Amino acid sequence: MITRKAVLFRLYPTPEQAAQMAQIAGACRFVYNLALDQRRDWWRQYRAVTGGNISFASQCRELTELRAEVDWIKAAPVHALQQALKDLDRAYQNFFAGRAAYPTPRKKSINDSFRFPDPVSLIVKRTGKSSGQMKLPKLGWVRLRGWQPLPGDICNITVSRRAGQWFAAVQCEREVSEPTSSALPVVGIDMGVAVFAALSDGTTIQPANHGKKALRALRRAQRALARKKRGSANRRKAIRRVAKIQQRVANARKDFLHKRSTEIAQNHGTVVVEALEVRNMSASAKGSVEQPGRRVKQKAGLNRAILDQGWSMFRAMLAYKLADRGGRLIEVPAAYTSQTCPVCGHVSAANRERQADFVCVACGHAANADTNAAINILRRADSALKPVEEHRVKRPREAGTSRRKAA
């Protein structure tokens, strides 16, 4: 079995290398936006003149002509520019397949990245205990920190800039034996805001709330940004301050999720979670002028708390960490798991009058509400849905499988 994994390094380029990397990112962004504009607005004229459709191959041929005419585009590595066109082609494929929205233009300071796909020209080596360097086309040797061994042969390297810092994601490929099925115990997990995760065995994980802790500093930085004149140097500095705060929160959240997901994957063979639709749960309640929303401010606070937990990222981490160990992640419908009694099966909103307590009004069973929901989630993985739920939820499915019906 062939697997691919990526290792992320922090780059420390010289000022000359940093300027050149910014120019390459700008050239790739320009080529992407130009190709998007061609596909979006000029496909009829292209078909009338050539008799064919715009494709990745045709745009690569036109890229060769463009590089011969424009010097600053010619200065960027051709493979990186071609990868920008390939990203656009993949974005269109995802759009037509219904997996993503229509492609949008890339923006400076948001989409500053480029990729080198040829492993022959890429070298990564260690120079110290926690340092190293990598050789990139037209950039030479670039220093890096946070060394860790590569998990296989290099496939490609993606260089990106976030909050003024440069990073390199080295994707590696290796062949491993098929993991044996895990014999570790099964567990159900109920995810929430007051309690990040409650396990069916009674264990609870408290939320870190990194975004909530940084909210005051972020608001102060955003207010300062709003007062700066557009196009000024001070505005660019203010943007960088906001980006650094957001990047610090994202890094802390990812670290928390990695640690918690690793602990669960090491101790359990099968994990059952709710198939939460985070996008729908965090939708705005503002409404329209004709039909304004109710309790908009409270809903906005709840949306921030939901997005601060990182549920989707947590499920993705659990899925691949369990798969590496021979386990599996199963997603089940979330409806009524917090209102169902695991003893008698009675479903009622009155069973959970308070956030932390569950008391069945039919049989009197009392338990912690989050642990009770985790038990229901675990049982739902291998049992039929109750009639009261069948009208609005789907059958349990294994994470990573498609919900689309076969043609």
N, C-alpha and C positions, 0 to 999 in steps of 0.2 A: 504494500500500500504506500502510495506517494503522498506525502503531506507537505504543506507549505506554512511557514511561520515567518514572522517579521521581528526584527530586533531594532529598537529605536535608540539612536545615539544623539547626544547634543554636540553640535559642531561649533568650533571656535575658529572661524575663518579670519584671515588678515583683512584689513580695511579694503585692500584691492580685491581680494577674493569676494568679500561681502558685496562690493559694488557690482562685480561681474555676475554674481549669483542673482542679484536684484534685476540686472539687465536681462538675464536668461529667463527669469520668471515673467518679466514684462513682455518679452518676445513671445513666449508660449501663451500668455494670456491674450495678446493681440491676435495671434494666429487662431486661437480657439474662437474668439468673438467674431473675427472676420469670417471664419468658416460657418459659424452659426448664422450670421447675417446672410450669407450666401444660400444656405439651405432653407432659411425661413422666408426670405423675400425674393430670391432670384431663381427658384427652381423651375418656374414656368419658362422663363427666358432661356435657361440652360437647356431644358428639354427641347425647345423649339429650334435652337441652334445646332445642338449636337445629336439630338434624337435619343438621348439616354438620360438617366437620372444621376444626380449628384451622389457620389459615394466616397468612401474613404480612399480608394485607389485614385479616383479622379482628382480629389483635393490634394493628395500627395504629389501628383504630377504638377499641379498648379503651384504648390509650395516650392518646388524646384525652380520654376520660373520666377517666382517672387523673390527667392533668395538671390538670384542672379541680378535683380534690379535694386534691391534694398540692402545696403551694407550692414545696418545694425541688426537685421534679421539673419543675415549670413553669418554674423559673428556668433550666433547661438548654435549649439550643437544640433545637427539635423535630426538626430534620433529623438531628442527631447521635443522638438517641434512636431515630429510625426506622432509622438505619443499624445500630444495635445489633441491632434485630429482623431486619434483612436479613442480618446476619452469622449469626444463629442459623438463619434459614431456609436459608442456603447450607450451613451445617454439617450440617443434616439431609439436604439433597440429596446432599452428599458421602457421608454415612453410608449412605443407602439405595442409592447407586450403587457402594458398596464401595471408595470412595477414601479413607475416613478412619474413625476409630473414633467411637463414640457421643459426642455433645457432652457436655462437662463444665462445671460452673459456673466462672465467672471469679472470680479471687481478687485481693484488694487487694495493691498493691505488685508484682504480677506482670502483671496485665492492666489497666494504667492507660493507656487510649487511647480516642480518639473521632475521628470522621471527619466532615468537612464536605463534602457532595457537590455543593453548588450553586456553580458557578464564577462566577456573577454577583456573589455577595457576597464573593468572595475576591480579594485584591490582594496581589501580592508585588513589591516594588520595591527598587532598590539605593540606598543612602545614602552609601556610602564605598567605598574600595578593596576591603575584604573584609567589609563590613557591609551590612545592609539591614533591612527591616522588612516584616511582613505584617499585613494587616488580616483579622481573624477575627470572625465573628458573636458579639456579646455580650462580646467581649474587647477589641475595638479594635485599635490598632496594637501589635504585639509585636516587640521587637528580635530580630535574628538575626545570627549570625556565620558566616563561611565562605561568602561569596557566590560563586555560579557561575551563569552564564546558564541560563535555563529552556529546555529543548529543544523547547518547543512551547506550545500553549495549555493552560491549567490545566483539569484535569478534576475533581480533588478534592484535599483536604489532610487527611492523617491526623496527628494530634497524639498523641504518646506520651511516657511518662516511663520512663526506664531509669536505675537507680542514682542516683535523685534529680535527674537532668538531663532537661530537656524537649527533644524533637526534633519536627520537622515534616517529613513526607515529602510533597512536592508532586508529584503524578502529572500528567504532561503528555501531550498527544496531538498528533501531527503526521503529515502525509502525506509519504512519501518514495518515491523510485523503487525498483523492485525491484533488489536488488544483482546484479551480474553474477557468474557462477561464477568462483571464485578459481582461478588457475593456479599458486598456490604449491605447494611439495612436500607430500607426504603423510608423516605420522609416526605411529608407535605409541608409547603411553605405558604403562609399568608403574608403578603406584603402590604404595608400601610404607611401612614405618615407619623402617627403618634409612636408606633413601634415599627421600625424598618422591616423586620422579618420575624415572624413567630413560627417556630417549627412544631410539628405535630408531637414531638417528644417532650414538649414543655419548654424548650430553650427559646429565648428571645434575644434579638439583636437590636439594640437601641440605635436610633438614627444619629448620624453625624451632623447633619444640617450645616454643611460648609457654606452654602449660599446664604443662609439666614445669618450666619455669624459675620459674613463679609458685606451684608447689605448696607450697613451704615456707611462704610468706607466707599462702597460702590456708588451710592447715591451722592455722596459729597463730590466724588470725582466726576460724575455725570453732570452735576450742576455746574461745576467749574468748566466742563467742556461746552456746555450750552452757552456760556458767556463769551467764548472765544470767537474771534472773527474768522470766517471761512477762508481757507487758503493761507492762513498765517502760520508761522513757525510755532507759536504758542499753542495753536489748535492741534498741530501734529503731536506736540508733547503731551497734551491733555488726552488725545486719543490713545497714545501709548500707555499712559497711566491707567486708563480704563481697561485696556487690553491686558495689562499685567495683572490687575486684580482678578479679572475673569479667568485668566490662565491659571492663576494660583488656586482658585476655587476648583477649576476643572481637574487639575493635577491631584488635589487633596481628595476629591470625590472618587477619582479613578483608583487611587491608592487604597482607599477604604473598601471599594467594591472588589478589588483584586484580592485583598486579604480575606474578606468574608466569604467570597465565592470559593477560594482555595480551601478554606477550612471545611466548608460543606462538601466539596467534591472529594476531599481526602477521606471523609468519614461516612459517606453514603454512596450507594451504588445507583439508585434511581431517585430522582428528585421530581416531585410533582408541584407545579406552580400554576397560578391563575393566568389565563390568556387575557391580560389587561390591555385595553385599547387606550393607551396613554394619550394619544392625540385627541381623542374624543373626550376623555376625562378632564383634560386641561384646556378645553375650548373656552373662549371668552363668553361671558354672560352679558356683555354690553348691549346686545340687541341693535335695534334701529331706531330712527326718529319716530316712526309710526308705532313701533312696538318696543319700547325701551325695556332693558333687562331689569331684574330685581336682585337686590343685594349684590351688586356688581363688585363692590370693594371687598366684601368677604370672599367672593368667588375668586377674585384676583389673588388674594392671599393664599387660598387653597391651591390654586394653580401653581404658584411659586413653590409651595411646599411639595407638591407632587413631582414637579420637574427637578427639584433639588435632590430627590431620592435616587434618581438614575435607575429606575426599574428595568427599562429595556436593556441598558448596558449590563445590568446584573444578570438578566436572563441569558444574554449572549455569552457572557463569561462562563456561566454555569454550564451552558451547552457544550462548548468546546473543551472545557476542563474535564467534564464527565466523560465525554467521548474519548479523550486521550487515555482515560483510566478504565475503559470498558463499561462505563455507566451510560445512562441516558437521561434526558430531561423530557418530561411530559407536560404539556400545557392542557388545562381543562377549563371549561367555562366557569366564570367567576360569579354568576348570578346566584343570589340567595345563600352563598356559603356562610355568611355571617348571621343569617336568620334561621338556619336549619339546626334542629336538635339532632345530635348524632345518636341519641338513645332511642327516641320514639319516631324520629323523622318529621316532627311537626315543623311547619314553616310559617313564621309570622314575624312581622316587624316588632311586635311587642316582646319578642324573646330577647331583644337587645335594646333596652331603654337607655343604657349608659355605654360609653365607649369601651370600658374595660371589663364589663361584667355581662355574662350571658346566663339568663334564667329562663328555662322553658316554661311557658304558661300552661302547657298541657300536662307534662309529667313532673315538673319541678326540678329537672336536672340543672345544676349550676356549675359553671366553669369559667375560666378566663376566656373572654370573647375572642381574642386573637388565636389562642391555642385551639379553641373549639372550631374556628373557621379553618385552621390548618388541618385538623382531623377530617373535616368534610371534604377538603380539597384532596387529601390523600385517598379517601374512599371513592371519590368521583373518578379516579383514574381507571378503575376496573369494574365500575358498576353502571347500570343504566341510569339515565336521568329521570328524575321524578316528573310526573305529568305537569306539575305547576311550572316547570322550567322549560319544557320542550318547545314552547312557542317562541322563545327568544334567544336560545343558546344552541350551540352546536356540540356534537359529540367530541369527547376527548381526542386529542391528536398529539403525535410526537413532535417536539420542536424541530423545525427545519424542514418539515414536509409541507407540500403545497396544499392549499385549500381549493385550488381550481380543479374542476372536474376534467377528467381525461376526455379528449375529443373522440 
